[in-house]
């Protein structure tokens, strides 16, 4: 069915966004520490 690849692509994007969101949470405090 054509919806299956779409669902996989969406799941992949959501996963990537979640991962980059996690990284941002971890790295942002360090950037703030350095700029101070």
mmCIF entry with sequence, helices, sheets and N, C-alpha, C, O atoms, coordinates in Angstrom:
data_MODEL
# 
_entry.id   MODEL 
# 
_entity.id                         1 
_entity.type                       polymer 
_entity.pdbx_number_of_molecules   1 
# 
_entity_poly.entity_id                      1 
_entity_poly.type                           'polypeptide(L)' 
_entity_poly.nstd_linkage                   no 
_entity_poly.nstd_monomer                   no 
_entity_poly.pdbx_seq_one_letter_code       
;(UNK)(UNK)(UNK)(UNK)(UNK)(UNK)(UNK)(UNK)(UNK)(UNK)(UNK)(UNK)(UNK)(UNK)(UNK)(UNK)
(UNK)(UNK)(UNK)(UNK)(UNK)(UNK)(UNK)(UNK)(UNK)(UNK)(UNK)(UNK)(UNK)(UNK)(UNK)(UNK)
(UNK)(UNK)(UNK)(UNK)
;
_entity_poly.pdbx_seq_one_letter_code_can   XXXXXXXXXXXXXXXXXXXXXXXXXXXXXXXXXXXX 
_entity_poly.pdbx_strand_id                 A 
# 
loop_
_entity_poly_seq.entity_id 
_entity_poly_seq.num 
_entity_poly_seq.mon_id 
_entity_poly_seq.hetero 
1 1  UNK n 
1 2  UNK n 
1 3  UNK n 
1 4  UNK n 
1 5  UNK n 
1 6  UNK n 
1 7  UNK n 
1 8  UNK n 
1 9  UNK n 
1 10 UNK n 
1 11 UNK n 
1 12 UNK n 
1 13 UNK n 
1 14 UNK n 
1 15 UNK n 
1 16 UNK n 
1 17 UNK n 
1 18 UNK n 
1 19 UNK n 
1 20 UNK n 
1 21 UNK n 
1 22 UNK n 
1 23 UNK n 
1 24 UNK n 
1 25 UNK n 
1 26 UNK n 
1 27 UNK n 
1 28 UNK n 
1 29 UNK n 
1 30 UNK n 
1 31 UNK n 
1 32 UNK n 
1 33 UNK n 
1 34 UNK n 
1 35 UNK n 
1 36 UNK n 
# 
_struct_asym.id          A 
_struct_asym.entity_id   1 
# 
_struct_conf.conf_type_id            HELX_P 
_struct_conf.id                      HELX_P1 
_struct_conf.pdbx_PDB_helix_id       AA1 
_struct_conf.beg_label_comp_id       UNK 
_struct_conf.beg_label_asym_id       A 
_struct_conf.beg_label_seq_id        2 
_struct_conf.pdbx_beg_PDB_ins_code   ? 
_struct_conf.end_label_comp_id       UNK 
_struct_conf.end_label_asym_id       A 
_struct_conf.end_label_seq_id        35 
_struct_conf.pdbx_end_PDB_ins_code   ? 
_struct_conf.beg_auth_comp_id        UNK 
_struct_conf.beg_auth_asym_id        A 
_struct_conf.beg_auth_seq_id         2 
_struct_conf.end_auth_comp_id        UNK 
_struct_conf.end_auth_asym_id        A 
_struct_conf.end_auth_seq_id         35 
_struct_conf.pdbx_PDB_helix_class    1 
_struct_conf.details                 ? 
_struct_conf.pdbx_PDB_helix_length   34 
# 
_struct_conf_type.id          HELX_P 
_struct_conf_type.criteria    ? 
_struct_conf_type.reference   ? 
# 
loop_
_atom_site.group_PDB 
_atom_site.id 
_atom_site.type_symbol 
_atom_site.label_atom_id 
_atom_site.label_alt_id 
_atom_site.label_comp_id 
_atom_site.label_asym_id 
_atom_site.label_entity_id 
_atom_site.label_seq_id 
_atom_site.pdbx_PDB_ins_code 
_atom_site.Cartn_x 
_atom_site.Cartn_y 
_atom_site.Cartn_z 
_atom_site.occupancy 
_atom_site.B_iso_or_equiv 
_atom_site.pdbx_formal_charge 
_atom_site.auth_seq_id 
_atom_site.auth_comp_id 
_atom_site.auth_asym_id 
_atom_site.auth_atom_id 
_atom_site.pdbx_PDB_model_num 
ATOM 1   N N  . UNK A 1 1  ? 0.844  -1.209 0.000  1.00 0.00 ? 1  UNK A N  1 
ATOM 2   C CA . UNK A 1 1  ? 0.000  0.000  0.000  1.00 0.00 ? 1  UNK A CA 1 
ATOM 3   C C  . UNK A 1 1  ? 0.874  1.253  0.000  1.00 0.00 ? 1  UNK A C  1 
ATOM 4   O O  . UNK A 1 1  ? 1.925  1.258  0.642  1.00 0.00 ? 1  UNK A O  1 
ATOM 5   N N  . UNK A 1 2  ? 0.475  2.306  -0.696 1.00 0.00 ? 2  UNK A N  1 
ATOM 6   C CA . UNK A 1 2  ? 1.305  3.520  -0.795 1.00 0.00 ? 2  UNK A CA 1 
ATOM 7   C C  . UNK A 1 2  ? 1.456  4.259  0.528  1.00 0.00 ? 2  UNK A C  1 
ATOM 8   O O  . UNK A 1 2  ? 2.385  5.052  0.681  1.00 0.00 ? 2  UNK A O  1 
ATOM 9   N N  . UNK A 1 3  ? 0.566  4.020  1.485  1.00 0.00 ? 3  UNK A N  1 
ATOM 10  C CA . UNK A 1 3  ? 0.658  4.749  2.759  1.00 0.00 ? 3  UNK A CA 1 
ATOM 11  C C  . UNK A 1 3  ? 1.781  4.195  3.632  1.00 0.00 ? 3  UNK A C  1 
ATOM 12  O O  . UNK A 1 3  ? 2.256  4.883  4.535  1.00 0.00 ? 3  UNK A O  1 
ATOM 13  N N  . UNK A 1 4  ? 2.210  2.963  3.375  1.00 0.00 ? 4  UNK A N  1 
ATOM 14  C CA . UNK A 1 4  ? 3.234  2.352  4.234  1.00 0.00 ? 4  UNK A CA 1 
ATOM 15  C C  . UNK A 1 4  ? 4.565  3.100  4.182  1.00 0.00 ? 4  UNK A C  1 
ATOM 16  O O  . UNK A 1 4  ? 5.100  3.432  5.240  1.00 0.00 ? 4  UNK A O  1 
ATOM 17  N N  . UNK A 1 5  ? 5.134  3.384  2.985  1.00 0.00 ? 5  UNK A N  1 
ATOM 18  C CA . UNK A 1 5  ? 6.398  4.147  2.933  1.00 0.00 ? 5  UNK A CA 1 
ATOM 19  C C  . UNK A 1 5  ? 6.245  5.525  3.568  1.00 0.00 ? 5  UNK A C  1 
ATOM 20  O O  . UNK A 1 5  ? 7.170  6.012  4.218  1.00 0.00 ? 5  UNK A O  1 
ATOM 21  N N  . UNK A 1 6  ? 5.087  6.159  3.386  1.00 0.00 ? 6  UNK A N  1 
ATOM 22  C CA . UNK A 1 6  ? 4.863  7.474  3.987  1.00 0.00 ? 6  UNK A CA 1 
ATOM 23  C C  . UNK A 1 6  ? 4.957  7.382  5.502  1.00 0.00 ? 6  UNK A C  1 
ATOM 24  O O  . UNK A 1 6  ? 5.601  8.212  6.144  1.00 0.00 ? 6  UNK A O  1 
ATOM 25  N N  . UNK A 1 7  ? 4.312  6.369  6.069  1.00 0.00 ? 7  UNK A N  1 
ATOM 26  C CA . UNK A 1 7  ? 4.352  6.206  7.526  1.00 0.00 ? 7  UNK A CA 1 
ATOM 27  C C  . UNK A 1 7  ? 5.790  5.992  7.997  1.00 0.00 ? 7  UNK A C  1 
ATOM 28  O O  . UNK A 1 7  ? 6.198  6.531  9.026  1.00 0.00 ? 7  UNK A O  1 
ATOM 29  N N  . UNK A 1 8  ? 6.553  5.205  7.243  1.00 0.00 ? 8  UNK A N  1 
ATOM 30  C CA . UNK A 1 8  ? 7.956  4.965  7.611  1.00 0.00 ? 8  UNK A CA 1 
ATOM 31  C C  . UNK A 1 8  ? 8.748  6.271  7.563  1.00 0.00 ? 8  UNK A C  1 
ATOM 32  O O  . UNK A 1 8  ? 9.547  6.554  8.456  1.00 0.00 ? 8  UNK A O  1 
ATOM 33  N N  . UNK A 1 9  ? 8.520  7.063  6.514  1.00 0.00 ? 9  UNK A N  1 
ATOM 34  C CA . UNK A 1 9  ? 9.254  8.326  6.370  1.00 0.00 ? 9  UNK A CA 1 
ATOM 35  C C  . UNK A 1 9  ? 8.893  9.276  7.507  1.00 0.00 ? 9  UNK A C  1 
ATOM 36  O O  . UNK A 1 9  ? 9.768  9.941  8.063  1.00 0.00 ? 9  UNK A O  1 
ATOM 37  N N  . UNK A 1 10 ? 7.615  9.341  7.853  1.00 0.00 ? 10 UNK A N  1 
ATOM 38  C CA . UNK A 1 10 ? 7.180  10.222 8.944  1.00 0.00 ? 10 UNK A CA 1 
ATOM 39  C C  . UNK A 1 10 ? 7.797  9.763  10.256 1.00 0.00 ? 10 UNK A C  1 
ATOM 40  O O  . UNK A 1 10 ? 8.278  10.583 11.038 1.00 0.00 ? 10 UNK A O  1 
ATOM 41  N N  . UNK A 1 11 ? 7.787  8.454  10.501 1.00 0.00 ? 11 UNK A N  1 
ATOM 42  C CA . UNK A 1 11 ? 8.366  7.927  11.740 1.00 0.00 ? 11 UNK A CA 1 
ATOM 43  C C  . UNK A 1 11 ? 9.848  8.274  11.803 1.00 0.00 ? 11 UNK A C  1 
ATOM 44  O O  . UNK A 1 11 ? 10.368 8.609  12.867 1.00 0.00 ? 11 UNK A O  1 
ATOM 45  N N  . UNK A 1 12 ? 10.533 8.191  10.652 1.00 0.00 ? 12 UNK A N  1 
ATOM 46  C CA . UNK A 1 12 ? 11.964 8.512  10.615 1.00 0.00 ? 12 UNK A CA 1 
ATOM 47  C C  . UNK A 1 12 ? 12.186 9.991  10.942 1.00 0.00 ? 12 UNK A C  1 
ATOM 48  O O  . UNK A 1 12 ? 13.080 10.335 11.716 1.00 0.00 ? 12 UNK A O  1 
ATOM 49  N N  . UNK A 1 13 ? 11.368 10.860 10.349 1.00 0.00 ? 13 UNK A N  1 
ATOM 50  C CA . UNK A 1 13 ? 11.500 12.300 10.607 1.00 0.00 ? 13 UNK A CA 1 
ATOM 51  C C  . UNK A 1 13 ? 11.233 12.612 12.068 1.00 0.00 ? 13 UNK A C  1 
ATOM 52  O O  . UNK A 1 13 ? 11.970 13.377 12.689 1.00 0.00 ? 13 UNK A O  1 
ATOM 53  N N  . UNK A 1 14 ? 10.175 12.018 12.620 1.00 0.00 ? 14 UNK A N  1 
ATOM 54  C CA . UNK A 1 14 ? 9.843  12.253 14.028 1.00 0.00 ? 14 UNK A CA 1 
ATOM 55  C C  . UNK A 1 14 ? 10.999 11.803 14.908 1.00 0.00 ? 14 UNK A C  1 
ATOM 56  O O  . UNK A 1 14 ? 11.341 12.471 15.884 1.00 0.00 ? 14 UNK A O  1 
ATOM 57  N N  . UNK A 1 15 ? 11.604 10.662 14.559 1.00 0.00 ? 15 UNK A N  1 
ATOM 58  C CA . UNK A 1 15 ? 12.733 10.144 15.333 1.00 0.00 ? 15 UNK A CA 1 
ATOM 59  C C  . UNK A 1 15 ? 13.915 11.109 15.259 1.00 0.00 ? 15 UNK A C  1 
ATOM 60  O O  . UNK A 1 15 ? 14.551 11.401 16.272 1.00 0.00 ? 15 UNK A O  1 
ATOM 61  N N  . UNK A 1 16 ? 14.206 11.603 14.052 1.00 0.00 ? 16 UNK A N  1 
ATOM 62  C CA . UNK A 1 16 ? 15.318 12.550 13.890 1.00 0.00 ? 16 UNK A CA 1 
ATOM 63  C C  . UNK A 1 16 ? 15.056 13.825 14.678 1.00 0.00 ? 16 UNK A C  1 
ATOM 64  O O  . UNK A 1 16 ? 15.958 14.353 15.328 1.00 0.00 ? 16 UNK A O  1 
ATOM 65  N N  . UNK A 1 17 ? 13.817 14.322 14.621 1.00 0.00 ? 17 UNK A N  1 
ATOM 66  C CA . UNK A 1 17 ? 13.482 15.545 15.361 1.00 0.00 ? 17 UNK A CA 1 
ATOM 67  C C  . UNK A 1 17 ? 13.643 15.312 16.854 1.00 0.00 ? 17 UNK A C  1 
ATOM 68  O O  . UNK A 1 17 ? 14.157 16.172 17.570 1.00 0.00 ? 17 UNK A O  1 
ATOM 69  N N  . UNK A 1 18 ? 13.207 14.155 17.323 1.00 0.00 ? 18 UNK A N  1 
ATOM 70  C CA . UNK A 1 18 ? 13.322 13.855 18.752 1.00 0.00 ? 18 UNK A CA 1 
ATOM 71  C C  . UNK A 1 18 ? 14.791 13.795 19.153 1.00 0.00 ? 18 UNK A C  1 
ATOM 72  O O  . UNK A 1 18 ? 15.163 14.286 20.219 1.00 0.00 ? 18 UNK A O  1 
ATOM 73  N N  . UNK A 1 19 ? 15.629 13.196 18.306 1.00 0.00 ? 19 UNK A N  1 
ATOM 74  C CA . UNK A 1 19 ? 17.055 13.078 18.619 1.00 0.00 ? 19 UNK A CA 1 
ATOM 75  C C  . UNK A 1 19 ? 17.712 14.454 18.642 1.00 0.00 ? 19 UNK A C  1 
ATOM 76  O O  . UNK A 1 19 ? 18.460 14.771 19.567 1.00 0.00 ? 19 UNK A O  1 
ATOM 77  N N  . UNK A 1 20 ? 17.434 15.276 17.622 1.00 0.00 ? 20 UNK A N  1 
ATOM 78  C CA . UNK A 1 20 ? 18.053 16.606 17.593 1.00 0.00 ? 20 UNK A CA 1 
ATOM 79  C C  . UNK A 1 20 ? 17.513 17.463 18.731 1.00 0.00 ? 20 UNK A C  1 
ATOM 80  O O  . UNK A 1 20 ? 18.224 18.327 19.243 1.00 0.00 ? 20 UNK A O  1 
ATOM 81  N N  . UNK A 1 21 ? 16.264 17.235 19.134 1.00 0.00 ? 21 UNK A N  1 
ATOM 82  C CA . UNK A 1 21 ? 15.714 17.948 20.284 1.00 0.00 ? 21 UNK A CA 1 
ATOM 83  C C  . UNK A 1 21 ? 16.454 17.570 21.554 1.00 0.00 ? 21 UNK A C  1 
ATOM 84  O O  . UNK A 1 21 ? 16.756 18.428 22.384 1.00 0.00 ? 21 UNK A O  1 
ATOM 85  N N  . UNK A 1 22 ? 16.750 16.264 21.707 1.00 0.00 ? 22 UNK A N  1 
ATOM 86  C CA . UNK A 1 22 ? 17.511 15.810 22.877 1.00 0.00 ? 22 UNK A CA 1 
ATOM 87  C C  . UNK A 1 22 ? 18.889 16.458 22.884 1.00 0.00 ? 22 UNK A C  1 
ATOM 88  O O  . UNK A 1 22 ? 19.347 16.940 23.920 1.00 0.00 ? 22 UNK A O  1 
ATOM 89  N N  . UNK A 1 23 ? 19.551 16.469 21.729 1.00 0.00 ? 23 UNK A N  1 
ATOM 90  C CA . UNK A 1 23 ? 20.894 17.052 21.651 1.00 0.00 ? 23 UNK A CA 1 
ATOM 91  C C  . UNK A 1 23 ? 20.850 18.529 22.010 1.00 0.00 ? 23 UNK A C  1 
ATOM 92  O O  . UNK A 1 23 ? 21.722 19.023 22.724 1.00 0.00 ? 23 UNK A O  1 
ATOM 93  N N  . UNK A 1 24 ? 19.823 19.248 21.512 1.00 0.00 ? 24 UNK A N  1 
ATOM 94  C CA . UNK A 1 24 ? 19.710 20.675 21.798 1.00 0.00 ? 24 UNK A CA 1 
ATOM 95  C C  . UNK A 1 24 ? 19.593 20.894 23.303 1.00 0.00 ? 24 UNK A C  1 
ATOM 96  O O  . UNK A 1 24 ? 20.235 21.789 23.852 1.00 0.00 ? 24 UNK A O  1 
ATOM 97  N N  . UNK A 1 25 ? 18.783 20.087 23.966 1.00 0.00 ? 25 UNK A N  1 
ATOM 98  C CA . UNK A 1 25 ? 18.615 20.242 25.411 1.00 0.00 ? 25 UNK A CA 1 
ATOM 99  C C  . UNK A 1 25 ? 19.950 20.055 26.123 1.00 0.00 ? 25 UNK A C  1 
ATOM 100 O O  . UNK A 1 25 ? 20.243 20.752 27.095 1.00 0.00 ? 25 UNK A O  1 
ATOM 101 N N  . UNK A 1 26 ? 20.766 19.104 25.635 1.00 0.00 ? 26 UNK A N  1 
ATOM 102 C CA . UNK A 1 26 ? 22.036 18.817 26.308 1.00 0.00 ? 26 UNK A CA 1 
ATOM 103 C C  . UNK A 1 26 ? 23.082 19.890 26.000 1.00 0.00 ? 26 UNK A C  1 
ATOM 104 O O  . UNK A 1 26 ? 23.863 20.265 26.874 1.00 0.00 ? 26 UNK A O  1 
ATOM 105 N N  . UNK A 1 27 ? 23.099 20.387 24.750 1.00 0.00 ? 27 UNK A N  1 
ATOM 106 C CA . UNK A 1 27 ? 24.180 21.289 24.339 1.00 0.00 ? 27 UNK A CA 1 
ATOM 107 C C  . UNK A 1 27 ? 23.897 22.747 24.678 1.00 0.00 ? 27 UNK A C  1 
ATOM 108 O O  . UNK A 1 27 ? 24.833 23.505 24.932 1.00 0.00 ? 27 UNK A O  1 
ATOM 109 N N  . UNK A 1 28 ? 22.627 23.161 24.687 1.00 0.00 ? 28 UNK A N  1 
ATOM 110 C CA . UNK A 1 28 ? 22.309 24.572 24.919 1.00 0.00 ? 28 UNK A CA 1 
ATOM 111 C C  . UNK A 1 28 ? 22.886 25.102 26.229 1.00 0.00 ? 28 UNK A C  1 
ATOM 112 O O  . UNK A 1 28 ? 23.494 26.172 26.217 1.00 0.00 ? 28 UNK A O  1 
ATOM 113 N N  . UNK A 1 29 ? 22.729 24.409 27.359 1.00 0.00 ? 29 UNK A N  1 
ATOM 114 C CA . UNK A 1 29 ? 23.295 24.923 28.611 1.00 0.00 ? 29 UNK A CA 1 
ATOM 115 C C  . UNK A 1 29 ? 24.805 25.158 28.492 1.00 0.00 ? 29 UNK A C  1 
ATOM 116 O O  . UNK A 1 29 ? 25.323 26.121 29.057 1.00 0.00 ? 29 UNK A O  1 
ATOM 117 N N  . UNK A 1 30 ? 25.510 24.295 27.768 1.00 0.00 ? 30 UNK A N  1 
ATOM 118 C CA . UNK A 1 30 ? 26.956 24.469 27.592 1.00 0.00 ? 30 UNK A CA 1 
ATOM 119 C C  . UNK A 1 30 ? 27.239 25.760 26.825 1.00 0.00 ? 30 UNK A C  1 
ATOM 120 O O  . UNK A 1 30 ? 28.147 26.509 27.184 1.00 0.00 ? 30 UNK A O  1 
ATOM 121 N N  . UNK A 1 31 ? 26.460 26.024 25.767 1.00 0.00 ? 31 UNK A N  1 
ATOM 122 C CA . UNK A 1 31 ? 26.660 27.251 24.999 1.00 0.00 ? 31 UNK A CA 1 
ATOM 123 C C  . UNK A 1 31 ? 26.434 28.466 25.889 1.00 0.00 ? 31 UNK A C  1 
ATOM 124 O O  . UNK A 1 31 ? 27.182 29.441 25.815 1.00 0.00 ? 31 UNK A O  1 
ATOM 125 N N  . UNK A 1 32 ? 25.404 28.409 26.731 1.00 0.00 ? 32 UNK A N  1 
ATOM 126 C CA . UNK A 1 32 ? 25.123 29.535 27.617 1.00 0.00 ? 32 UNK A CA 1 
ATOM 127 C C  . UNK A 1 32 ? 26.260 29.708 28.623 1.00 0.00 ? 32 UNK A C  1 
ATOM 128 O O  . UNK A 1 32 ? 26.637 30.833 28.949 1.00 0.00 ? 32 UNK A O  1 
ATOM 129 N N  . UNK A 1 33 ? 26.800 28.609 29.110 1.00 0.00 ? 33 UNK A N  1 
ATOM 130 C CA . UNK A 1 33 ? 27.914 28.690 30.064 1.00 0.00 ? 33 UNK A CA 1 
ATOM 131 C C  . UNK A 1 33 ? 29.122 29.359 29.410 1.00 0.00 ? 33 UNK A C  1 
ATOM 132 O O  . UNK A 1 33 ? 29.781 30.201 30.021 1.00 0.00 ? 33 UNK A O  1 
ATOM 133 N N  . UNK A 1 34 ? 29.409 28.974 28.155 1.00 0.00 ? 34 UNK A N  1 
ATOM 134 C CA . UNK A 1 34 ? 30.585 29.529 27.485 1.00 0.00 ? 34 UNK A CA 1 
ATOM 135 C C  . UNK A 1 34 ? 30.396 31.015 27.182 1.00 0.00 ? 34 UNK A C  1 
ATOM 136 O O  . UNK A 1 34 ? 31.335 31.801 27.308 1.00 0.00 ? 34 UNK A O  1 
ATOM 137 N N  . UNK A 1 35 ? 29.170 31.402 26.777 1.00 0.00 ? 35 UNK A N  1 
ATOM 138 C CA . UNK A 1 35 ? 28.958 32.809 26.421 1.00 0.00 ? 35 UNK A CA 1 
ATOM 139 C C  . UNK A 1 35 ? 29.010 33.698 27.664 1.00 0.00 ? 35 UNK A C  1 
ATOM 140 O O  . UNK A 1 35 ? 29.332 34.881 27.552 1.00 0.00 ? 35 UNK A O  1 
ATOM 141 N N  . UNK A 1 36 ? 28.708 33.166 28.827 1.00 0.00 ? 36 UNK A N  1 
ATOM 142 C CA . UNK A 1 36 ? 28.844 33.934 30.066 1.00 0.00 ? 36 UNK A CA 1 
ATOM 143 C C  . UNK A 1 36 ? 30.321 33.954 30.458 1.00 0.00 ? 36 UNK A C  1 
ATOM 144 O O  . UNK A 1 36 ? 30.683 34.546 31.475 1.00 0.00 ? 36 UNK A O  1 
# 
